[in-house]
């Protein structure tokens, strides 16, 4: 099984990211570890990038207390800091929930919303009073309107669930 599916194959794609982030923060301190403050700053930067680059609602980063708890969980040698390997174990656990939400939102905004837009446009083109008006709206504009409505509904659902 090790030949076909190496034990750490699931972490291979993110390892360069882990190393880059770890090197950035440990380079500033000169130590080969991340303290709580450095770890929390790294978490905030990751969430900032996610919120800037992906569609959908913004994601709230974990609180300082949540990051402190995660630090305790992944700090195997109990020195109140994460070394490179501890950080490599921390990142996939930390990002798994966000990755699922981002993936779902990309699916909604790239596939589902435009498909819904074109389906509703075709359905409404045959209606007596509305049809001629809908036919005059360019597909891109109509898709944008429907996507905006889907975004508003998604945000309303998240506020309701929060």
Secondary structure, DSSP 4 states (H G I P E B T S, - for coil): -TTTS-TTGGGHHHHHHHHHHHHHHHHHHTSSSEEHHHHHHHHHHHHHHHHHHSSSSPPPPPPHHHHHHHHHHH-TT-SSEE-HHHHHHHHHHHHHHHHHHHHHHHHIIIIIHHHHHHHHHHHHHTSTTTHHHHHHS-HHHHHHHHHHHHHHHHHHHHHHH-
